[in-house]
Amino acid sequence: MIMPEATDPFFEPYDRADIAYGMTPSSAVQAYLDQVILGGGAKGQGVDGQRAALDGQIAALDLGAGAGRDTLALARAGYNVTAVDLSRRGLERIEQRAEKAGLLSQITTLAADVRKLEMTPRQYDAIVATTVLDHIPADDAEKVWRRMTEALSDQGFLFAEVHTTEDPGCDQQPGCESDAPVSETAGAVVNYFSPNQLAMWATAENSALRILHYEERLEWDYTHGPEHLHGKAILLAVRRGHHPEWYGQPPAFPRKRG
């Protein structure tokens, strides 16, 4: 029997038969993988095909990987993925899912605090941070963000999703004024992002990014526990100067394939 760790607030959600957060990847991540990396349906035929053609040599980093919904999507697209999370139970579920999908050889799991993770310049061709920058104090989040942007390769993409002050779990306005139900794991969020904050980080000169997709929204969540409302900011960016052949989230006029 696996025993929960005192330092793992997500043990129970990740230990469920119906694992929290499900298996559906972040929509912007999946759209980018489908349109740019996988291209015409054959791996490596997108604009980044010159990287994908280096089979096994494109690297991705999934920060706060949880139980692997984005990790497995990256692996399916041909990346070698390092999945980082504090929850050892979440990482165990990633390994189980990856083995079942035949992707285990492409995934390395690492139980670590993202604040202590070393990243080298231009190290990763994809960096995903789904609700992790909001789980660490604000000063630490900005430091991790800077390391993320430095670690992105010239043709890589970066995705970040954070909770905002619109979230009903927030102690600031307008979230604190909401009477909508709050997430069962809201206690793990310690840093709510103010309007436009994530976009301003991405457009700062030292980030050297070009935004492809950004939005702030309210969304209902049915992927874990009782239904609840979230305030979210979602960002997808590439290195400044990198221009994928085409990208839309969702594509307004999908490319026709002969």
Sine and cosine of phi, psi and omega as CSV:
sin_phi,cos_phi,sin_psi,cos_psi,sin_omega,cos_omega
0.00,0.00,0.74,-0.67,0.01,-1.00
-0.99,0.13,0.80,-0.61,-0.02,-1.00
-0.99,-0.15,0.69,-0.72,0.01,-1.00
-0.92,0.40,0.55,-0.84,0.06,-1.00
-1.00,-0.06,0.60,-0.80,-0.02,-1.00
-0.88,0.48,-0.45,0.89,-0.04,-1.00
-1.00,-0.03,0.14,0.99,-0.07,-1.00
-0.91,-0.42,1.00,0.05,-0.02,-1.00
-0.93,0.36,-0.21,0.98,-0.02,-1.00
-0.97,-0.25,0.18,0.98,-0.02,-1.00
-0.84,0.55,-0.79,0.61,-0.09,-1.00
-0.89,0.45,-0.72,0.69,0.04,-1.00
-0.86,0.51,-0.60,0.80,-0.02,-1.00
-0.99,0.12,-0.24,0.97,-0.02,-1.00
-1.00,0.03,-0.18,0.98,-0.05,-1.00
-0.92,0.39,0.45,-0.89,0.10,-0.99
-0.88,0.48,-0.67,0.74,0.10,-1.00
-1.00,-0.09,1.00,0.02,-0.19,-0.98
-0.87,0.50,0.69,-0.72,0.00,-1.00
-0.83,0.56,0.60,-0.80,0.04,-1.00
0.97,0.25,-0.07,1.00,0.15,-0.99
0.92,0.40,-0.37,-0.93,-0.05,-1.00
-0.85,-0.52,0.03,1.00,-0.01,-1.00
-0.98,0.21,0.86,-0.50,-0.01,-1.00
-0.91,0.42,0.29,-0.96,0.13,-0.99
-0.84,0.55,0.74,-0.68,-0.15,-0.99
-0.88,0.48,-0.63,0.78,-0.01,-1.00
-0.92,0.38,-0.60,0.80,0.05,-1.00
-0.90,0.43,-0.76,0.65,-0.02,-1.00
-0.89,0.45,-0.63,0.78,0.02,-1.00
-0.89,0.46,-0.67,0.74,0.01,-1.00
-0.91,0.42,-0.70,0.72,0.02,-1.00
-0.87,0.49,-0.70,0.72,-0.03,-1.00
-0.91,0.42,-0.69,0.72,-0.15,-0.99
-1.00,0.08,-0.63,0.77,-0.15,-0.99
-0.98,-0.19,-0.73,0.68,-0.09,-1.00
-0.99,0.14,-0.76,0.65,-0.04,-1.00
-0.99,0.13,-0.37,0.93,0.12,-0.99
0.82,0.57,-0.85,-0.53,-0.10,-0.99
-0.97,0.24,0.30,0.95,0.04,-1.00
0.97,-0.25,-0.39,0.92,0.05,-1.00
-0.99,-0.16,0.76,-0.65,-0.06,-1.00
-0.82,0.57,0.76,-0.65,0.07,-1.00
1.00,0.00,0.10,0.99,-0.03,-1.00
-0.99,-0.11,-0.01,1.00,0.07,-1.00
-0.98,0.19,-0.10,-0.99,-0.04,-1.00
-0.89,0.45,-0.42,0.91,0.04,-1.00
-1.00,-0.04,0.34,0.94,-0.05,-1.00
-0.85,0.53,-0.50,0.86,0.01,-1.00
-0.90,0.44,-0.43,0.90,0.06,-1.00
-1.00,0.07,-0.70,0.71,-0.02,-1.00
-0.89,0.46,-0.49,0.87,0.00,-1.00
-0.91,0.42,-0.36,0.93,0.07,-1.00
-0.99,0.15,0.91,0.43,-0.15,-0.99
-0.67,0.74,0.85,-0.52,0.04,-1.00
0.99,0.12,0.08,1.00,-0.05,-1.00
-0.91,-0.42,0.12,0.99,0.13,-0.99
-0.99,-0.13,0.75,-0.66,-0.17,-0.99
-0.91,-0.41,0.65,-0.76,0.04,-1.00
-0.78,-0.62,0.49,-0.87,0.05,-1.00
-0.82,-0.57,0.84,-0.55,0.04,-1.00
-0.93,-0.37,0.97,-0.25,-0.02,-1.00
-1.00,0.02,0.75,-0.66,-0.10,-1.00
0.91,0.42,0.76,0.65,-0.17,-0.99
-0.93,0.37,-0.31,0.95,0.01,-1.00
0.88,0.48,-0.79,-0.61,0.01,-1.00
-0.98,-0.18,0.17,0.98,0.27,-0.96
0.98,-0.21,0.28,0.96,-0.06,-1.00
-0.89,0.46,-0.62,0.78,0.05,-1.00
-1.00,0.09,-0.55,0.84,0.02,-1.00
-0.83,0.55,-0.75,0.66,-0.05,-1.00
-0.93,0.37,-0.57,0.82,0.05,-1.00
-0.90,0.44,-0.66,0.75,0.04,-1.00
-0.90,0.43,-0.68,0.73,0.01,-1.00
-0.89,0.45,-0.65,0.76,0.02,-1.00
-0.89,0.46,-0.49,0.87,-0.01,-1.00
-0.99,0.12,0.00,1.00,0.10,-1.00
0.95,-0.30,0.00,1.00,0.00,-1.00
-0.98,0.18,0.50,-0.87,0.32,-0.95
-1.00,0.02,0.87,-0.49,-0.20,-0.98
-0.93,-0.37,0.75,-0.67,0.20,-0.98
-0.98,-0.18,0.91,-0.42,-0.04,-1.00
-0.98,-0.19,0.88,-0.47,-0.09,-1.00
-0.91,-0.41,0.76,-0.65,0.07,-1.00
-0.35,-0.94,0.44,-0.90,0.10,-0.99
-0.97,0.23,-0.42,0.91,-0.06,-1.00
-0.99,0.14,0.95,-0.31,0.05,-1.00
-0.91,0.41,-0.52,0.85,0.03,-1.00
-0.92,0.39,-0.63,0.77,0.07,-1.00
-0.88,0.48,-0.68,0.74,0.00,-1.00
-0.92,0.40,-0.59,0.81,0.07,-1.00
-0.89,0.46,-0.63,0.78,0.01,-1.00
-0.93,0.37,-0.56,0.83,0.09,-1.00
-0.86,0.50,-0.74,0.67,-0.02,-1.00
-0.88,0.47,-0.64,0.77,0.03,-1.00
-0.90,0.45,-0.72,0.69,-0.02,-1.00
-0.92,0.40,-0.64,0.76,-0.02,-1.00
-0.91,0.40,-0.65,0.76,0.02,-1.00
-0.89,0.45,-0.67,0.74,0.00,-1.00
-0.90,0.44,-0.57,0.83,-0.03,-1.00
-1.00,0.03,-0.03,1.00,-0.03,-1.00
0.96,0.29,0.48,0.88,-0.08,-1.00
-0.88,-0.47,0.11,0.99,-0.14,-0.99
-0.87,0.49,-0.55,0.84,-0.04,-1.00
-0.93,0.37,-0.30,0.96,-0.02,-1.00
-0.99,-0.13,0.00,1.00,-0.12,-0.99
-0.83,-0.56,0.76,-0.65,0.13,-0.99
-0.89,-0.45,0.81,-0.59,0.03,-1.00
-0.99,-0.17,0.58,-0.81,-0.05,-1.00
-0.63,-0.78,0.90,-0.43,0.07,-1.00
-0.99,0.13,0.96,-0.29,-0.09,-1.00
-0.35,-0.94,0.39,-0.92,0.14,-0.99
-0.99,0.14,0.83,-0.56,-0.06,-1.00
-0.87,0.50,-0.39,0.92,0.01,-1.00
-0.94,0.35,-0.36,0.93,-0.04,-1.00
-0.96,-0.26,0.05,1.00,-0.07,-1.00
-0.98,0.20,0.78,-0.63,0.05,-1.00
-1.00,0.09,0.70,-0.72,0.07,-1.00
-0.74,-0.67,0.66,-0.75,0.02,-1.00
-0.97,-0.26,0.45,-0.89,-0.02,-1.00
-0.82,0.57,0.69,-0.72,0.08,-1.00
0.85,0.52,0.51,0.86,-0.10,-0.99
-0.99,0.17,-0.53,0.85,-0.17,-0.99
-0.86,-0.51,0.63,-0.77,0.05,-1.00
-1.00,0.04,-0.20,0.98,0.12,-0.99
-0.47,-0.88,0.70,-0.71,0.08,-1.00
-0.76,-0.65,0.84,-0.54,-0.02,-1.00
-0.87,-0.50,0.76,-0.65,0.02,-1.00
-0.70,-0.72,0.99,0.10,-0.04,-1.00
-1.00,-0.02,0.92,-0.39,-0.02,-1.00
0.71,0.71,0.87,0.50,0.12,-0.99
-0.81,-0.59,-0.58,0.81,0.03,-1.00
-0.92,0.40,-0.34,0.94,0.03,-1.00
-1.00,-0.03,-0.07,1.00,0.02,-1.00
-0.99,-0.15,0.09,1.00,0.06,-1.00
-0.77,-0.63,0.41,-0.91,-0.02,-1.00
-0.82,0.57,0.44,-0.90,-0.13,-0.99
-0.84,0.55,-0.69,0.72,-0.02,-1.00
-0.90,0.44,-0.65,0.76,0.03,-1.00
-0.92,0.39,-0.62,0.78,-0.01,-1.00
-0.87,0.48,-0.65,0.76,-0.01,-1.00
-0.93,0.37,-0.58,0.81,0.05,-1.00
-0.92,0.39,-0.68,0.73,0.03,-1.00
-0.90,0.44,-0.66,0.75,0.04,-1.00
-0.83,0.55,-0.72,0.70,-0.01,-1.00
-0.88,0.47,-0.64,0.76,0.04,-1.00
-0.92,0.39,-0.60,0.80,0.05,-1.00
-0.87,0.49,-0.75,0.67,-0.06,-1.00
-0.92,0.40,-0.57,0.82,0.04,-1.00
-0.94,0.35,-0.53,0.85,-0.07,-1.00
-0.99,0.13,-0.10,0.99,-0.03,-1.00
-0.98,0.19,0.73,-0.69,0.01,-1.00
-0.95,0.31,0.20,-0.98,-0.07,-1.00
-0.90,0.44,-0.46,0.89,0.01,-1.00
-0.91,-0.42,0.35,0.94,-0.01,-1.00
-1.00,0.05,0.13,-0.99,0.11,-0.99
-0.80,-0.60,0.46,-0.89,-0.03,-1.00
-0.80,-0.60,0.74,-0.67,0.04,-1.00
-0.82,-0.58,0.72,-0.70,0.07,-1.00
-0.67,-0.74,0.63,-0.77,0.07,-1.00
-0.72,-0.70,0.74,-0.67,-0.03,-1.00
-0.67,-0.74,0.37,-0.93,0.15,-0.99
-0.99,0.17,0.59,-0.81,-0.03,-1.00
-0.92,-0.39,0.11,-0.99,0.00,-1.00
-0.93,0.37,-0.09,1.00,0.13,-0.99
-0.99,0.17,-0.21,0.98,-0.04,-1.00
-0.91,0.42,0.71,-0.70,0.01,-1.00
-0.87,0.49,-0.31,0.95,0.04,-1.00
-0.99,0.12,-0.11,0.99,-0.06,-1.00
-0.98,0.21,0.55,-0.83,0.03,-1.00
-1.00,-0.05,0.17,0.98,0.03,-1.00
-0.92,-0.40,0.28,-0.96,0.09,-1.00
-0.96,0.27,0.54,-0.84,0.00,1.00
-1.00,0.01,-0.09,1.00,-0.08,-1.00
-0.85,0.52,-0.66,0.76,-0.05,-1.00
-0.91,0.41,-0.27,0.96,0.01,-1.00
-1.00,-0.01,-0.11,0.99,-0.04,-1.00
-0.98,0.18,0.60,-0.80,0.09,-1.00
-0.97,-0.26,0.25,0.97,0.03,-1.00
-0.96,0.29,0.45,-0.89,0.01,-1.00
-0.89,0.46,0.55,-0.84,-0.09,-1.00
-0.97,-0.24,0.53,-0.85,0.01,-1.00
-0.88,0.48,0.56,-0.83,0.05,-1.00
-0.91,0.42,-0.38,0.93,-0.02,-1.00
-0.95,-0.31,0.34,0.94,-0.03,-1.00
-0.87,0.49,-0.46,0.89,-0.01,-1.00
-0.89,0.46,-0.33,0.95,-0.01,-1.00
-0.99,0.11,-0.20,0.98,0.02,-1.00
-1.00,0.03,0.87,-0.49,-0.07,-1.00
-0.88,-0.47,-0.04,1.00,-0.13,-0.99
-0.56,-0.83,1.00,-0.05,0.01,-1.00
-1.00,0.07,0.72,-0.70,-0.05,-1.00
-1.00,0.08,0.69,-0.72,0.03,-1.00
-0.98,0.20,0.28,-0.96,0.00,-1.00
-0.81,0.59,0.72,-0.70,0.05,-1.00
0.94,0.33,-0.04,1.00,-0.09,-1.00
-0.87,0.48,-0.73,0.68,-0.02,-1.00
-0.91,0.42,-0.63,0.78,0.03,-1.00
-0.90,0.43,-0.62,0.78,0.02,-1.00
-0.92,0.39,-0.60,0.80,0.09,-1.00
-0.87,0.49,-0.67,0.74,-0.07,-1.00
-0.94,0.33,-0.49,0.87,-0.03,-1.00
-1.00,-0.07,-0.05,1.00,0.07,-1.00
-0.88,0.47,0.58,-0.82,-0.07,-1.00
-0.83,0.56,-0.65,0.76,-0.07,-1.00
-0.97,0.25,-0.19,0.98,0.07,-1.00
-0.97,0.23,-0.48,0.88,0.04,-1.00
0.80,0.60,0.69,0.72,-0.01,-1.00
-0.89,-0.45,0.33,-0.94,0.15,-0.99
-0.82,-0.57,0.86,-0.51,-0.06,-1.00
-0.97,0.23,0.79,-0.62,0.14,-0.99
-0.99,-0.13,-0.54,0.84,-0.06,-1.00
-0.47,-0.88,0.76,-0.66,0.08,-1.00
-0.54,-0.84,0.68,-0.73,0.11,-0.99
-0.41,-0.91,0.43,-0.90,0.15,-0.99
-0.85,-0.53,0.72,-0.69,-0.13,-0.99
-0.44,-0.90,0.28,-0.96,0.21,-0.98
-0.98,-0.20,0.68,-0.73,-0.01,-1.00
-0.59,-0.81,0.60,-0.80,0.10,-1.00
-1.00,0.09,0.63,-0.78,-0.07,-1.00
-0.87,-0.50,0.83,-0.56,0.04,-1.00
-0.86,-0.50,0.26,0.96,-0.11,-0.99
-1.00,0.04,-0.15,0.99,0.04,-1.00
-0.30,-0.96,0.70,-0.72,0.04,-1.00
0.90,0.44,-0.17,-0.99,0.04,-1.00
-0.89,0.46,0.44,-0.90,0.00,-1.00
-0.82,0.57,0.60,-0.80,-0.01,-1.00
-0.43,-0.90,0.24,-0.97,-0.06,-1.00
-0.95,-0.30,0.56,-0.83,0.07,-1.00
-0.78,-0.62,0.52,-0.86,0.28,-0.96
-0.97,-0.23,0.82,-0.58,-0.09,-1.00
-0.75,-0.66,0.53,-0.85,0.25,-0.97
-0.88,-0.47,0.73,-0.69,-0.09,-1.00
-0.80,-0.61,0.78,-0.62,-0.06,-1.00
-0.75,-0.66,0.72,-0.69,0.18,-0.98
-0.80,-0.60,0.80,-0.60,-0.06,-1.00
-0.61,-0.79,0.32,-0.95,0.11,-0.99
-0.81,-0.58,0.17,-0.99,0.05,-1.00
-0.88,0.47,0.68,-0.73,0.05,-1.00
-0.82,0.57,0.76,-0.65,-0.04,-1.00
0.99,-0.13,-0.18,0.98,0.04,-1.00
-1.00,-0.08,0.74,-0.67,-0.08,-1.00
-0.77,-0.64,1.00,-0.03,0.09,-1.00
-0.82,0.57,0.50,-0.87,-0.07,-1.00
-0.83,0.56,-0.69,0.72,0.06,-1.00
-0.30,-0.95,0.56,-0.83,0.01,-1.00
-0.35,-0.94,0.71,-0.71,0.11,-0.99
-0.50,-0.87,0.58,-0.81,-0.09,-1.00
-0.72,-0.70,1.00,-0.04,-0.07,1.00
-0.99,0.17,0.28,-0.96,-0.01,-1.00
-0.91,0.41,0.83,-0.55,-0.02,-1.00
-0.92,0.38,-0.62,0.78,0.00,-1.00
-0.74,-0.67,1.00,0.07,-0.07,-1.00
-0.82,0.57,0.61,-0.79,0.01,-1.00
-0.92,0.40,0.74,-0.67,0.03,-1.00
-0.98,0.18,0.70,-0.72,0.00,-1.00
-0.93,-0.37,0.80,-0.61,0.03,-1.00
-0.97,0.23,0.00,0.00,0.00,0.00
